[in-house]
Amino acid sequence: MSCANVNTLPCGCRGSRAEMSEAVDIAPATGRLGVLLPGLGAVSTTFIAGVLALQKKLAQPIGSLTQLGTVRLGKRTDHREVPVRDLVPLAKPDGLVFGGWDIFPDDVYAVACKAGVLERELLDQLRPELEAIAPMKAVFERRFVRNLDGAHVKPEKGHRARIEALRADIREFRKAHKLDRAVMVWCGSTEVYQAPEGDMFEAPKALEAALDSDHPVIAPSVLYAYAAIREGVPYANGAPNLSVDFPAMYALAREAGVPIAGKDFKTGQTLMKTILAPGLKARLLGIDGWFSTNILGNRDGEVLDDPESFKTKEVSKLGVLEQMLEPEKFPELYGDLYHKVRINYYPPRGDNKEGWDNIDIRGWLGYPMQIKVNFLCRDSILAAPIVLDLALFLDLAQRANMGGIQEWLSFYFKSPMTKPGLTPMHDLFAQKVKLENTLRHLMGETLITHLGLDYYEDE
Ligand SMILES: NC(=O)c1ccc[n+]([C@@H]2O[C@H](COP(=O)([O-])OP(=O)(O)OC[C@H]3O[C@@H](n4cnc5c(N)ncnc54)[C@H](O)[C@@H]3O)[C@@H](O)[C@H]2O)c1
């Protein structure tokens, strides 16, 4: 086979011009990177303690693509597989500095002990460093998280005053730790459900006016995101509430050249869904029903025990299957799909969630079959490496001048943010290809399409 647009690439392999790109100018990852975390709860403290344990060589970064992942470059016959962290200039976990906000004043050591995710023996080896990280006072409104109440909150009233207070915190944190750059990852509680309806969610001007007039619809997580963007700090949202996921904020972030990503860390049951469902769909097996239930006993579970916070989570979890299976295109396979998600607060289990999935599938000639998944997972253990990867990739995106939505980070989210009108991609493996191709694109490497016909050209 010969093809007009096949060229010899700098690496010596052959690929199409359309698949090649010039390397993007990326500022070096010199100096110190700060990671700011609104919400110093189970996920944040597991992340911070984990990174400190890595720094002391007490543990391995299992679950982290930036630390353990590799990317193939060039053709399969080139045998070039490079670690992600050697391919792109990433900040090193060694140099990270942590800060955050919470409505409770406990330091990271105290919270981690209470959360019960990590063993006391490990935490005690990190105790002085963990105790040195105490939360800044939070911006909080109880009507958005109704099952929690804490007194460690800022005295400022009004949106503008609160934004200014958060911006001052960010500047002070950067100055105190002599940081060159900072990123923010929302690890705060899930706020009550809100649909992004109304002008203030659509247009930046209307959003500014809503901030000026203290509009009651603006949640604290929006104020954190706004403060971050205005301080030039990339922002990712680990929870399913809106925060940065509406068009007015996309426009602000783009205009300011600040990367944003979200939303809702993809861990546990939804991770399994986005592994299993694309496989069943690839084989054109029908799905009649998918019933998912969980028991969970941590503070997140307590917050989600409020129906309004659960609704936010439910919308995020339910969208995944619908969007992956496309029942409108495959009515005979998924037209009658019944999808149910339940989260039950059950304190004895703490952070060790147990999830059950019953999947009713249909095969050849409509014969029914069942799949049962019983996942005994650890929520924060699955989420912590995601926080690390997001922090490092957001910082990379910032240094590569990639402002606005970072769709290539969909890999990490249950409900990936996209430009309005663009269908999100949920298939974990498609998301991984997208992420890896973005890294290849940044470094001017050939994008990999998996076509592979050229291997057989000389036969
Ligand atoms: N662990 C997972 O696998 C996972 C997966 C997806 C999403 N999430 C989301 O990540 C978030 C964190 O999870 P977690 O298990 O650490 O919960 P957590 O309850 O242990 O921690 C959340 C913390 O946020 C604090 N908080 C609430 N509102 C705040 C505000 N306005 N400002 C500052 N702090 C505030 C709470 O006091 C609490 O300490 C939750 O929204 C959860 O739904 C977690």
The ligand as an SDF file (V2000), in Angstrom:
LIG
                    3D

 44 48  0  0  0  0  0  0  0  0999 V2000
  -13.4060    9.3100   47.6520 N   0  0  0  0  0  0  0  0  0  0  0  0
  -13.8770    9.1180   46.4640 C   0  0  0  0  0  0  0  0  0  0  0  0
  -13.6950    8.0670   45.8950 O   0  0  0  0  0  0  0  0  0  0  0  0
  -14.5890   10.2260   45.7570 C   0  0  0  0  0  0  0  0  0  0  0  0
  -14.9780   10.0060   44.4400 C   0  0  0  0  0  0  0  0  0  0  0  0
  -15.6390   11.0100   43.7630 C   0  0  0  0  0  0  0  0  0  0  0  0
  -15.8890   12.2050   44.3830 C   0  0  0  0  0  0  0  0  0  0  0  0
  -15.5450   12.3880   45.6730 N   0  0  0  0  0  0  0  0  0  0  0  0
  -15.8680   13.6670   46.2790 C   0  0  0  0  0  0  0  0  0  0  0  0
  -14.7340   14.2490   46.8330 O   0  0  0  0  0  0  0  0  0  0  0  0
  -15.1180   15.0680   47.9120 C   0  0  0  0  0  0  0  0  0  0  0  0
  -14.2590   14.7370   49.1120 C   0  0  0  0  0  0  0  0  0  0  0  0
  -14.5020   13.4250   49.5510 O   0  0  0  0  0  0  0  0  0  0  0  0
  -14.0230   12.9850   51.0050 P   0  0  0  0  0  0  0  0  0  0  0  0
  -14.3070   11.5420   51.1200 O   0  0  0  0  0  0  0  0  0  0  0  0
  -12.6940   13.5170   51.2830 O   0  0  0  0  0  0  0  0  0  0  0  0
  -15.1050   13.7640   51.9110 O   0  0  0  0  0  0  0  0  0  0  0  0
  -14.8920   14.3120   53.3980 P   0  0  0  0  0  0  0  0  0  0  0  0
  -16.2680   14.5680   53.9170 O   0  0  0  0  0  0  0  0  0  0  0  0
  -13.9950   13.4500   54.1910 O   0  0  0  0  0  0  0  0  0  0  0  0
  -14.1320   15.6930   53.1600 O   0  0  0  0  0  0  0  0  0  0  0  0
  -14.7420   16.8260   52.6520 C   0  0  0  0  0  0  0  0  0  0  0  0
  -14.3210   17.9980   53.5090 C   0  0  0  0  0  0  0  0  0  0  0  0
  -14.7960   19.1860   52.9020 O   0  0  0  0  0  0  0  0  0  0  0  0
  -15.1030   20.0780   53.9550 C   0  0  0  0  0  0  0  0  0  0  0  0
  -15.9260   21.1510   53.4020 N   0  0  0  0  0  0  0  0  0  0  0  0
  -17.2330   21.1430   53.0890 C   0  0  0  0  0  0  0  0  0  0  0  0
  -17.5880   22.3270   52.5500 N   0  0  0  0  0  0  0  0  0  0  0  0
  -16.4740   23.0980   52.5370 C   0  0  0  0  0  0  0  0  0  0  0  0
  -16.2000   24.4120   52.0850 C   0  0  0  0  0  0  0  0  0  0  0  0
  -17.1630   25.1720   51.5620 N   0  0  0  0  0  0  0  0  0  0  0  0
  -14.9310   24.8670   52.1870 N   0  0  0  0  0  0  0  0  0  0  0  0
  -13.9500   24.0860   52.7170 C   0  0  0  0  0  0  0  0  0  0  0  0
  -14.1600   22.8530   53.1700 N   0  0  0  0  0  0  0  0  0  0  0  0
  -15.4130   22.3510   53.0670 C   0  0  0  0  0  0  0  0  0  0  0  0
  -15.7470   19.2050   55.0140 C   0  0  0  0  0  0  0  0  0  0  0  0
  -15.7150   19.7970   56.2740 O   0  0  0  0  0  0  0  0  0  0  0  0
  -14.8910   17.9540   54.9200 C   0  0  0  0  0  0  0  0  0  0  0  0
  -13.8410   17.9600   55.8540 O   0  0  0  0  0  0  0  0  0  0  0  0
  -16.6170   14.8120   48.1510 C   0  0  0  0  0  0  0  0  0  0  0  0
  -17.3750   15.8190   47.5330 O   0  0  0  0  0  0  0  0  0  0  0  0
  -16.8370   13.5170   47.4350 C   0  0  0  0  0  0  0  0  0  0  0  0
  -18.1730   13.3520   46.9820 O   0  0  0  0  0  0  0  0  0  0  0  0
  -14.8810   11.4350   46.3860 C   0  0  0  0  0  0  0  0  0  0  0  0
  1  2  1  0
  2  3  2  0
  2  4  1  0
  4  5  1  0
  4 44  2  0
  5  6  2  0
  6  7  1  0
  7  8  2  0
  8  9  1  0
  8 44  1  0
  9 10  1  0
  9 42  1  0
 10 11  1  0
 11 12  1  0
 11 40  1  0
 12 13  1  0
 13 14  1  0
 14 15  2  0
 14 16  1  0
 14 17  1  0
 17 18  1  0
 18 19  2  0
 18 20  1  0
 18 21  1  0
 21 22  1  0
 22 23  1  0
 23 24  1  0
 23 38  1  0
 24 25  1  0
 25 26  1  0
 25 36  1  0
 26 27  1  0
 26 35  1  0
 27 28  2  0
 28 29  1  0
 29 30  1  0
 29 35  2  0
 30 31  1  0
 30 32  2  0
 32 33  1  0
 33 34  2  0
 34 35  1  0
 36 37  1  0
 36 38  1  0
 38 39  1  0
 40 41  1  0
 40 42  1  0
 42 43  1  0
M  CHG  2   8   1  16  -1
M  END
$$$$
